Amino acid sequence: MVTEKRNITPQKAVEILSKSGINISEKEAEKVLDFMYFLAKLVVDQNFKK
């Protein structure tokens, strides 16, 4: 379960991606967003929290 606030919902991600010709389900969008937020947190932790 994700506890932090997110600005992009899976529905919004599906809408944004579909404009680029990428069609995914909301469940897949949720997984993509989880991965993207994980990577963003990792980058911040490694580069800015020394």
Buried (B, 14 or more C-beta within 10 A) or exposed (E): EEEEEEEBEBEEBBEEBEEEEEEBEEEBBBEBBEEEBEEEEEEEEEEEEE
